[in-house]
Amino acid sequence: FYIESISYLKDNATIELFFLNAKSCIYKELIDVDSEVVFELASYILQEAKGDFSSNEVVRSDLKKLPALPTQALKEHPSLAYCEDRVIEHYKKLNG
């Protein structure tokens, strides 16, 4: 069961649980999403877990440790580096 909009959620704990559940379902491929959305969501996972962007090398290392890119998204693209570059592109836009 998912709500129409996250804006209906008022409690911070509920918002965090919603985020964690969605992240888990996407990673386990229980929810099918476009790979570009996966890259954007991976950037939010990095922002939540690691804070602001620091360097490409650090982000690439962090992406290997965090459950952020589902196997299906990796299979759809030419290389892991391409996927990481797309995530980094989104991640650089996030601050604070």
Jmol script that loads the backbone (N, CA, C; Angstrom):
load data "model"
ATOM      1  N   PHE A   1       0.850  -1.181   0.000  1.00  0.00           N
ATOM      2  CA  PHE A   1       0.000   0.000   0.000  1.00  0.00           C
ATOM      3  C   PHE A   1       0.890   1.237   0.000  1.00  0.00           C
ATOM      4  N   TYR A   2       0.683   2.096  -0.956  1.00  0.00           N
ATOM      5  CA  TYR A   2       1.427   3.360  -1.020  1.00  0.00           C
ATOM      6  C   TYR A   2       0.449   4.511  -1.171  1.00  0.00           C
ATOM      7  N   ILE A   3       0.789   5.617  -0.570  1.00  0.00           N
ATOM      8  CA  ILE A   3      -0.060   6.798  -0.650  1.00  0.00           C
ATOM      9  C   ILE A   3       0.171   7.519  -1.975  1.00  0.00           C
ATOM     10  N   GLU A   4      -0.774   8.395  -2.332  1.00  0.00           N
ATOM     11  CA  GLU A   4      -0.675   9.137  -3.590  1.00  0.00           C
ATOM     12  C   GLU A   4       0.526  10.066  -3.622  1.00  0.00           C
ATOM     13  N   SER A   5       0.796  10.707  -2.515  1.00  0.00           N
ATOM     14  CA  SER A   5       1.882  11.681  -2.455  1.00  0.00           C
ATOM     15  C   SER A   5       2.534  11.645  -1.082  1.00  0.00           C
ATOM     16  N   ILE A   6       3.839  11.776  -1.078  1.00  0.00           N
ATOM     17  CA  ILE A   6       4.562  11.784   0.201  1.00  0.00           C
ATOM     18  C   ILE A   6       4.194  13.012   1.029  1.00  0.00           C
ATOM     19  N   SER A   7       3.616  14.017   0.395  1.00  0.00           N
ATOM     20  CA  SER A   7       3.222  15.234   1.119  1.00  0.00           C
ATOM     21  C   SER A   7       2.138  14.955   2.163  1.00  0.00           C
ATOM     22  N   TYR A   8       1.440  13.814   2.043  1.00  0.00           N
ATOM     23  CA  TYR A   8       0.442  13.443   3.046  1.00  0.00           C
ATOM     24  C   TYR A   8       1.077  12.965   4.342  1.00  0.00           C
ATOM     25  N   LEU A   9       2.332  12.601   4.298  1.00  0.00           N
ATOM     26  CA  LEU A   9       3.022  12.130   5.492  1.00  0.00           C
ATOM     27  C   LEU A   9       3.462  13.330   6.323  1.00  0.00           C
ATOM     28  N   LYS A  10       3.117  13.317   7.590  1.00  0.00           N
ATOM     29  CA  LYS A  10       3.408  14.463   8.461  1.00  0.00           C
ATOM     30  C   LYS A  10       4.544  14.184   9.445  1.00  0.00           C
ATOM     31  N   ASP A  11       4.632  12.966   9.929  1.00  0.00           N
ATOM     32  CA  ASP A  11       5.607  12.621  10.950  1.00  0.00           C
ATOM     33  C   ASP A  11       6.960  12.282  10.314  1.00  0.00           C
ATOM     34  N   ASN A  12       8.049  12.826  10.848  1.00  0.00           N
ATOM     35  CA  ASN A  12       9.386  12.568  10.296  1.00  0.00           C
ATOM     36  C   ASN A  12       9.752  11.094  10.302  1.00  0.00           C
ATOM     37  N   ALA A  13       9.361  10.387  11.332  1.00  0.00           N
ATOM     38  CA  ALA A  13       9.670   8.952  11.407  1.00  0.00           C
ATOM     39  C   ALA A  13       8.938   8.190  10.298  1.00  0.00           C
ATOM     40  N   THR A  14       7.707   8.574  10.014  1.00  0.00           N
ATOM     41  CA  THR A  14       6.939   7.930   8.947  1.00  0.00           C
ATOM     42  C   THR A  14       7.575   8.198   7.589  1.00  0.00           C
ATOM     43  N   ILE A  15       8.037   9.411   7.371  1.00  0.00           N
ATOM     44  CA  ILE A  15       8.700   9.766   6.113  1.00  0.00           C
ATOM     45  C   ILE A  15       9.970   8.943   5.945  1.00  0.00           C
ATOM     46  N   GLU A  16      10.746   8.806   7.017  1.00  0.00           N
ATOM     47  CA  GLU A  16      11.977   8.024   6.950  1.00  0.00           C
ATOM     48  C   GLU A  16      11.677   6.548   6.669  1.00  0.00           C
ATOM     49  N   LEU A  17      10.674   5.999   7.322  1.00  0.00           N
ATOM     50  CA  LEU A  17      10.301   4.603   7.079  1.00  0.00           C
ATOM     51  C   LEU A  17       9.803   4.400   5.650  1.00  0.00           C
ATOM     52  N   PHE A  18       9.056   5.365   5.125  1.00  0.00           N
ATOM     53  CA  PHE A  18       8.590   5.292   3.742  1.00  0.00           C
ATOM     54  C   PHE A  18       9.785   5.256   2.791  1.00  0.00           C
ATOM     55  N   PHE A  19      10.753   6.139   3.020  1.00  0.00           N
ATOM     56  CA  PHE A  19      11.966   6.193   2.198  1.00  0.00           C
ATOM     57  C   PHE A  19      12.725   4.870   2.254  1.00  0.00           C
ATOM     58  N   LEU A  20      12.935   4.348   3.453  1.00  0.00           N
ATOM     59  CA  LEU A  20      13.689   3.099   3.615  1.00  0.00           C
ATOM     60  C   LEU A  20      12.968   1.923   2.955  1.00  0.00           C
ATOM     61  N   ASN A  21      11.647   1.882   3.076  1.00  0.00           N
ATOM     62  CA  ASN A  21      10.887   0.811   2.446  1.00  0.00           C
ATOM     63  C   ASN A  21      10.954   0.904   0.929  1.00  0.00           C
ATOM     64  N   ALA A  22      10.784   2.102   0.389  1.00  0.00           N
ATOM     65  CA  ALA A  22      10.852   2.286  -1.061  1.00  0.00           C
ATOM     66  C   ALA A  22      12.241   1.919  -1.575  1.00  0.00           C
ATOM     67  N   LYS A  23      13.284   2.356  -0.859  1.00  0.00           N
ATOM     68  CA  LYS A  23      14.661   2.039  -1.249  1.00  0.00           C
ATOM     69  C   LYS A  23      14.878   0.532  -1.299  1.00  0.00           C
ATOM     70  N   SER A  24      14.410  -0.171  -0.306  1.00  0.00           N
ATOM     71  CA  SER A  24      14.563  -1.614  -0.238  1.00  0.00           C
ATOM     72  C   SER A  24      13.802  -2.309  -1.374  1.00  0.00           C
ATOM     73  N   CYS A  25      12.581  -1.885  -1.616  1.00  0.00           N
ATOM     74  CA  CYS A  25      11.765  -2.507  -2.670  1.00  0.00           C
ATOM     75  C   CYS A  25      12.358  -2.282  -4.056  1.00  0.00           C
ATOM     76  N   ILE A  26      12.913  -1.113  -4.288  1.00  0.00           N
ATOM     77  CA  ILE A  26      13.524  -0.831  -5.587  1.00  0.00           C
ATOM     78  C   ILE A  26      14.799  -1.647  -5.749  1.00  0.00           C
ATOM     79  N   TYR A  27      15.623  -1.707  -4.697  1.00  0.00           N
ATOM     80  CA  TYR A  27      16.868  -2.469  -4.771  1.00  0.00           C
ATOM     81  C   TYR A  27      16.603  -3.958  -4.995  1.00  0.00           C
ATOM     82  N   LYS A  28      15.573  -4.478  -4.339  1.00  0.00           N
ATOM     83  CA  LYS A  28      15.221  -5.897  -4.495  1.00  0.00           C
ATOM     84  C   LYS A  28      14.417  -6.156  -5.760  1.00  0.00           C
ATOM     85  N   GLU A  29      14.167  -5.093  -6.528  1.00  0.00           N
ATOM     86  CA  GLU A  29      13.428  -5.144  -7.790  1.00  0.00           C
ATOM     87  C   GLU A  29      11.985  -5.606  -7.614  1.00  0.00           C
ATOM     88  N   LEU A  30      11.395  -5.277  -6.456  1.00  0.00           N
ATOM     89  CA  LEU A  30       9.980  -5.550  -6.224  1.00  0.00           C
ATOM     90  C   LEU A  30       9.122  -4.462  -6.859  1.00  0.00           C
ATOM     91  N   ILE A  31       9.717  -3.284  -7.022  1.00  0.00           N
ATOM     92  CA  ILE A  31       9.073  -2.163  -7.699  1.00  0.00           C
ATOM     93  C   ILE A  31       9.905  -1.876  -8.939  1.00  0.00           C
ATOM     94  N   ASP A  32       9.254  -1.847 -10.085  1.00  0.00           N
ATOM     95  CA  ASP A  32       9.946  -1.604 -11.349  1.00  0.00           C
ATOM     96  C   ASP A  32       9.968  -0.101 -11.632  1.00  0.00           C
ATOM     97  N   VAL A  33      11.152   0.471 -11.743  1.00  0.00           N
ATOM     98  CA  VAL A  33      11.289   1.897 -12.060  1.00  0.00           C
ATOM     99  C   VAL A  33      12.293   2.072 -13.194  1.00  0.00           C
ATOM    100  N   ASP A  34      12.129   3.155 -13.912  1.00  0.00           N
ATOM    101  CA  ASP A  34      13.031   3.497 -15.002  1.00  0.00           C
ATOM    102  C   ASP A  34      14.449   3.687 -14.456  1.00  0.00           C
ATOM    103  N   SER A  35      15.451   3.294 -15.231  1.00  0.00           N
ATOM    104  CA  SER A  35      16.832   3.373 -14.742  1.00  0.00           C
ATOM    105  C   SER A  35      17.261   4.806 -14.428  1.00  0.00           C
ATOM    106  N   GLU A  36      16.749   5.784 -15.153  1.00  0.00           N
ATOM    107  CA  GLU A  36      17.107   7.179 -14.851  1.00  0.00           C
ATOM    108  C   GLU A  36      16.590   7.578 -13.470  1.00  0.00           C
ATOM    109  N   VAL A  37      15.421   7.082 -13.106  1.00  0.00           N
ATOM    110  CA  VAL A  37      14.873   7.330 -11.769  1.00  0.00           C
ATOM    111  C   VAL A  37      15.735   6.616 -10.728  1.00  0.00           C
ATOM    112  N   VAL A  38      16.210   5.412 -11.048  1.00  0.00           N
ATOM    113  CA  VAL A  38      17.092   4.669 -10.144  1.00  0.00           C
ATOM    114  C   VAL A  38      18.356   5.482  -9.867  1.00  0.00           C
ATOM    115  N   PHE A  39      18.929   6.099 -10.909  1.00  0.00           N
ATOM    116  CA  PHE A  39      20.137   6.901 -10.731  1.00  0.00           C
ATOM    117  C   PHE A  39      19.868   8.102  -9.829  1.00  0.00           C
ATOM    118  N   GLU A  40      18.733   8.737 -10.031  1.00  0.00           N
ATOM    119  CA  GLU A  40      18.385   9.882  -9.195  1.00  0.00           C
ATOM    120  C   GLU A  40      18.160   9.453  -7.744  1.00  0.00           C
ATOM    121  N   LEU A  41      17.449   8.344  -7.560  1.00  0.00           N
ATOM    122  CA  LEU A  41      17.219   7.846  -6.207  1.00  0.00           C
ATOM    123  C   LEU A  41      18.527   7.421  -5.534  1.00  0.00           C
ATOM    124  N   ALA A  42      19.442   6.846  -6.300  1.00  0.00           N
ATOM    125  CA  ALA A  42      20.753   6.474  -5.748  1.00  0.00           C
ATOM    126  C   ALA A  42      21.488   7.709  -5.250  1.00  0.00           C
ATOM    127  N   SER A  43      21.320   8.825  -5.943  1.00  0.00           N
ATOM    128  CA  SER A  43      21.970  10.060  -5.483  1.00  0.00           C
ATOM    129  C   SER A  43      21.376  10.518  -4.150  1.00  0.00           C
ATOM    130  N   TYR A  44      20.060  10.324  -3.979  1.00  0.00           N
ATOM    131  CA  TYR A  44      19.442  10.666  -2.695  1.00  0.00           C
ATOM    132  C   TYR A  44      19.923   9.731  -1.586  1.00  0.00           C
ATOM    133  N   ILE A  45      20.127   8.463  -1.917  1.00  0.00           N
ATOM    134  CA  ILE A  45      20.653   7.506  -0.940  1.00  0.00           C
ATOM    135  C   ILE A  45      22.046   7.945  -0.492  1.00  0.00           C
ATOM    136  N   LEU A  46      22.873   8.355  -1.442  1.00  0.00           N
ATOM    137  CA  LEU A  46      24.211   8.847  -1.101  1.00  0.00           C
ATOM    138  C   LEU A  46      24.126  10.102  -0.232  1.00  0.00           C
ATOM    139  N   GLN A  47      23.225  11.001  -0.589  1.00  0.00           N
ATOM    140  CA  GLN A  47      23.062  12.242   0.184  1.00  0.00           C
ATOM    141  C   GLN A  47      22.640  11.929   1.609  1.00  0.00           C
ATOM    142  N   GLU A  48      21.716  10.994   1.743  1.00  0.00           N
ATOM    143  CA  GLU A  48      21.227  10.617   3.066  1.00  0.00           C
ATOM    144  C   GLU A  48      22.318   9.928   3.880  1.00  0.00           C
ATOM    145  N   ALA A  49      23.077   9.053   3.252  1.00  0.00           N
ATOM    146  CA  ALA A  49      24.068   8.248   3.975  1.00  0.00           C
ATOM    147  C   ALA A  49      25.410   8.950   4.158  1.00  0.00           C
ATOM    148  N   LYS A  50      25.826   9.731   3.165  1.00  0.00           N
ATOM    149  CA  LYS A  50      27.183  10.275   3.170  1.00  0.00           C
ATOM    150  C   LYS A  50      27.265  11.795   3.191  1.00  0.00           C
ATOM    151  N   GLY A  51      26.142  12.480   3.060  1.00  0.00           N
ATOM    152  CA  GLY A  51      26.172  13.941   3.053  1.00  0.00           C
ATOM    153  C   GLY A  51      26.487  14.480   1.668  1.00  0.00           C
ATOM    154  N   ASP A  52      26.999  15.692   1.621  1.00  0.00           N
ATOM    155  CA  ASP A  52      27.261  16.372   0.354  1.00  0.00           C
ATOM    156  C   ASP A  52      28.369  15.700  -0.453  1.00  0.00           C
ATOM    157  N   PHE A  53      28.328  15.931  -1.759  1.00  0.00           N
ATOM    158  CA  PHE A  53      29.312  15.396  -2.691  1.00  0.00           C
ATOM    159  C   PHE A  53      30.713  15.852  -2.303  1.00  0.00           C
ATOM    160  N   SER A  54      31.681  14.919  -2.386  1.00  0.00           N
ATOM    161  CA  SER A  54      33.063  15.284  -2.076  1.00  0.00           C
ATOM    162  C   SER A  54      33.969  15.075  -3.287  1.00  0.00           C
ATOM    163  N   SER A  55      33.991  13.865  -3.845  1.00  0.00           N
ATOM    164  CA  SER A  55      34.810  13.605  -5.031  1.00  0.00           C
ATOM    165  C   SER A  55      34.272  12.381  -5.760  1.00  0.00           C
ATOM    166  N   ASN A  56      34.595  12.282  -7.037  1.00  0.00           N
ATOM    167  CA  ASN A  56      34.136  11.147  -7.841  1.00  0.00           C
ATOM    168  C   ASN A  56      34.617   9.819  -7.282  1.00  0.00           C
ATOM    169  N   GLU A  57      35.886   9.761  -6.846  1.00  0.00           N
ATOM    170  CA  GLU A  57      36.456   8.514  -6.342  1.00  0.00           C
ATOM    171  C   GLU A  57      35.738   8.038  -5.084  1.00  0.00           C
ATOM    172  N   VAL A  58      35.445   8.971  -4.187  1.00  0.00           N
ATOM    173  CA  VAL A  58      34.756   8.624  -2.945  1.00  0.00           C
ATOM    174  C   VAL A  58      33.348   8.121  -3.256  1.00  0.00           C
ATOM    175  N   VAL A  59      32.662   8.795  -4.175  1.00  0.00           N
ATOM    176  CA  VAL A  59      31.305   8.394  -4.541  1.00  0.00           C
ATOM    177  C   VAL A  59      31.306   7.005  -5.163  1.00  0.00           C
ATOM    178  N   ARG A  60      32.241   6.736  -6.050  1.00  0.00           N
ATOM    179  CA  ARG A  60      32.314   5.410  -6.682  1.00  0.00           C
ATOM    180  C   ARG A  60      32.534   4.324  -5.625  1.00  0.00           C
ATOM    181  N   SER A  61      33.384   4.604  -4.653  1.00  0.00           N
ATOM    182  CA  SER A  61      33.632   3.660  -3.573  1.00  0.00           C
ATOM    183  C   SER A  61      32.376   3.462  -2.726  1.00  0.00           C
ATOM    184  N   ASP A  62      31.707   4.557  -2.406  1.00  0.00           N
ATOM    185  CA  ASP A  62      30.486   4.477  -1.600  1.00  0.00           C
ATOM    186  C   ASP A  62      29.377   3.717  -2.327  1.00  0.00           C
ATOM    187  N   LEU A  63      29.262   3.917  -3.634  1.00  0.00           N
ATOM    188  CA  LEU A  63      28.233   3.216  -4.401  1.00  0.00           C
ATOM    189  C   LEU A  63      28.426   1.701  -4.371  1.00  0.00           C
ATOM    190  N   LYS A  64      29.658   1.269  -4.292  1.00  0.00           N
ATOM    191  CA  LYS A  64      29.934  -0.169  -4.231  1.00  0.00           C
ATOM    192  C   LYS A  64      29.531  -0.765  -2.870  1.00  0.00           C
ATOM    193  N   LYS A  65      29.515   0.083  -1.842  1.00  0.00           N
ATOM    194  CA  LYS A  65      29.194  -0.377  -0.494  1.00  0.00           C
ATOM    195  C   LYS A  65      27.704  -0.284  -0.167  1.00  0.00           C
ATOM    196  N   LEU A  66      27.006   0.682  -0.773  1.00  0.00           N
ATOM    197  CA  LEU A  66      25.597   0.912  -0.456  1.00  0.00           C
ATOM    198  C   LEU A  66      24.686   0.145  -1.416  1.00  0.00           C
ATOM    199  N   PRO A  67      23.557  -0.356  -0.912  1.00  0.00           N
ATOM    200  CA  PRO A  67      22.596  -1.001  -1.811  1.00  0.00           C
ATOM    201  C   PRO A  67      21.780   0.066  -2.537  1.00  0.00           C
ATOM    202  N   ALA A  68      22.343   0.601  -3.633  1.00  0.00           N
ATOM    203  CA  ALA A  68      21.688   1.711  -4.320  1.00  0.00           C
ATOM    204  C   ALA A  68      21.335   1.409  -5.768  1.00  0.00           C
ATOM    205  N   LEU A  69      22.088   0.539  -6.419  1.00  0.00           N
ATOM    206  CA  LEU A  69      21.855   0.253  -7.841  1.00  0.00           C
ATOM    207  C   LEU A  69      21.413  -1.198  -8.017  1.00  0.00           C
ATOM    208  N   PRO A  70      20.132  -1.411  -8.347  1.00  0.00           N
ATOM    209  CA  PRO A  70      19.666  -2.778  -8.564  1.00  0.00           C
ATOM    210  C   PRO A  70      20.312  -3.413  -9.799  1.00  0.00           C
ATOM    211  N   THR A  71      20.399  -4.714  -9.799  1.00  0.00           N
ATOM    212  CA  THR A  71      21.039  -5.457 -10.878  1.00  0.00           C
ATOM    213  C   THR A  71      20.431  -5.134 -12.238  1.00  0.00           C
ATOM    214  N   GLN A  72      19.121  -5.003 -12.304  1.00  0.00           N
ATOM    215  CA  GLN A  72      18.457  -4.739 -13.584  1.00  0.00           C
ATOM    216  C   GLN A  72      18.920  -3.428 -14.198  1.00  0.00           C
ATOM    217  N   ALA A  73      19.095  -2.400 -13.392  1.00  0.00           N
ATOM    218  CA  ALA A  73      19.569  -1.113 -13.913  1.00  0.00           C
ATOM    219  C   ALA A  73      20.984  -1.247 -14.455  1.00  0.00           C
ATOM    220  N   LEU A  74      21.805  -2.045 -13.805  1.00  0.00           N
ATOM    221  CA  LEU A  74      23.178  -2.251 -14.264  1.00  0.00           C
ATOM    222  C   LEU A  74      23.210  -3.030 -15.574  1.00  0.00           C
ATOM    223  N   LYS A  75      22.281  -3.971 -15.743  1.00  0.00           N
ATOM    224  CA  LYS A  75      22.237  -4.780 -16.961  1.00  0.00           C
ATOM    225  C   LYS A  75      21.788  -3.973 -18.179  1.00  0.00           C
ATOM    226  N   GLU A  76      21.010  -2.921 -17.951  1.00  0.00           N
ATOM    227  CA  GLU A  76      20.453  -2.131 -19.048  1.00  0.00           C
ATOM    228  C   GLU A  76      21.456  -1.173 -19.687  1.00  0.00           C
ATOM    229  N   HIS A  77      22.593  -0.983 -19.052  1.00  0.00           N
ATOM    230  CA  HIS A  77      23.541   0.032 -19.518  1.00  0.00           C
ATOM    231  C   HIS A  77      24.900  -0.575 -19.828  1.00  0.00           C
ATOM    232  N   PRO A  78      25.692   0.139 -20.639  1.00  0.00           N
ATOM    233  CA  PRO A  78      26.940  -0.436 -21.153  1.00  0.00           C
ATOM    234  C   PRO A  78      27.974  -0.806 -20.093  1.00  0.00           C
ATOM    235  N   SER A  79      28.013  -0.080 -18.988  1.00  0.00           N
ATOM    236  CA  SER A  79      29.041  -0.379 -17.981  1.00  0.00           C
ATOM    237  C   SER A  79      28.646   0.168 -16.622  1.00  0.00           C
ATOM    238  N   LEU A  80      29.329  -0.341 -15.608  1.00  0.00           N
ATOM    239  CA  LEU A  80      29.135   0.163 -14.252  1.00  0.00           C
ATOM    240  C   LEU A  80      29.565   1.624 -14.176  1.00  0.00           C
ATOM    241  N   ALA A  81      30.647   1.977 -14.862  1.00  0.00           N
ATOM    242  CA  ALA A  81      31.144   3.360 -14.850  1.00  0.00           C
ATOM    243  C   ALA A  81      30.092   4.321 -15.386  1.00  0.00           C
ATOM    244  N   TYR A  82      29.355   3.913 -16.427  1.00  0.00           N
ATOM    245  CA  TYR A  82      28.297   4.762 -16.971  1.00  0.00           C
ATOM    246  C   TYR A  82      27.228   5.012 -15.905  1.00  0.00           C
ATOM    247  N   CYS A  83      26.816   3.957 -15.218  1.00  0.00           N
ATOM    248  CA  CYS A  83      25.803   4.083 -14.166  1.00  0.00           C
ATOM    249  C   CYS A  83      26.298   4.989 -13.043  1.00  0.00           C
ATOM    250  N   GLU A  84      27.539   4.795 -12.641  1.00  0.00           N
ATOM    251  CA  GLU A  84      28.109   5.638 -11.588  1.00  0.00           C
ATOM    252  C   GLU A  84      28.161   7.096 -12.029  1.00  0.00           C
ATOM    253  N   ASP A  85      28.526   7.342 -13.274  1.00  0.00           N
ATOM    254  CA  ASP A  85      28.576   8.715 -13.788  1.00  0.00           C
ATOM    255  C   ASP A  85      27.206   9.379 -13.742  1.00  0.00           C
ATOM    256  N   ARG A  86      26.165   8.631 -14.078  1.00  0.00           N
ATOM    257  CA  ARG A  86      24.801   9.185 -14.051  1.00  0.00           C
ATOM    258  C   ARG A  86      24.404   9.518 -12.612  1.00  0.00           C
ATOM    259  N   VAL A  87      24.748   8.649 -11.666  1.00  0.00           N
ATOM    260  CA  VAL A  87      24.437   8.913 -10.259  1.00  0.00           C
ATOM    261  C   VAL A  87      25.206  10.149  -9.788  1.00  0.00           C
ATOM    262  N   ILE A  88      26.482  10.229 -10.136  1.00  0.00           N
ATOM    263  CA  ILE A  88      27.315  11.366  -9.732  1.00  0.00           C
ATOM    264  C   ILE A  88      26.748  12.672 -10.272  1.00  0.00           C
ATOM    265  N   GLU A  89      26.264  12.635 -11.494  1.00  0.00           N
ATOM    266  CA  GLU A  89      25.671  13.819 -12.104  1.00  0.00           C
ATOM    267  C   GLU A  89      24.500  14.347 -11.258  1.00  0.00           C
ATOM    268  N   HIS A  90      23.642  13.430 -10.816  1.00  0.00           N
ATOM    269  CA  HIS A  90      22.517  13.819  -9.970  1.00  0.00           C
ATOM    270  C   HIS A  90      22.997  14.243  -8.578  1.00  0.00           C
ATOM    271  N   TYR A  91      23.959  13.523  -8.050  1.00  0.00           N
ATOM    272  CA  TYR A  91      24.459  13.760  -6.687  1.00  0.00           C
ATOM    273  C   TYR A  91      25.094  15.144  -6.557  1.00  0.00           C
ATOM    274  N   LYS A  92      25.776  15.583  -7.575  1.00  0.00           N
ATOM    275  CA  LYS A  92      26.420  16.911  -7.530  1.00  0.00           C
ATOM    276  C   LYS A  92      25.399  18.030  -7.362  1.00  0.00           C
ATOM    277  N   LYS A  93      24.165  17.803  -7.778  1.00  0.00           N
ATOM    278  CA  LYS A  93      23.114  18.823  -7.688  1.00  0.00           C
ATOM    279  C   LYS A  93      22.541  18.943  -6.284  1.00  0.00           C
ATOM    280  N   LEU A  94      22.796  17.943  -5.456  1.00  0.00           N
ATOM    281  CA  LEU A  94      22.226  17.919  -4.110  1.00  0.00           C
ATOM    282  C   LEU A  94      23.196  18.548  -3.113  1.00  0.00           C
ATOM    283  N   ASN A  95      22.717  19.470  -2.342  1.00  0.00           N
ATOM    284  CA  ASN A  95      23.531  20.088  -1.280  1.00  0.00           C
ATOM    285  C   ASN A  95      22.655  20.339  -0.059  1.00  0.00           C
ATOM    286  N   GLY A  96      23.240  20.112   1.109  1.00  0.00           N
ATOM    287  CA  GLY A  96      22.563  20.448   2.341  1.00  0.00           C
ATOM    288  C   GLY A  96      21.541  19.489   2.820  1.00  0.00           C
TER     289      GLY A  96
END
end "model"
wireframe off; spacefill off
backbone 0.3
color backbone group
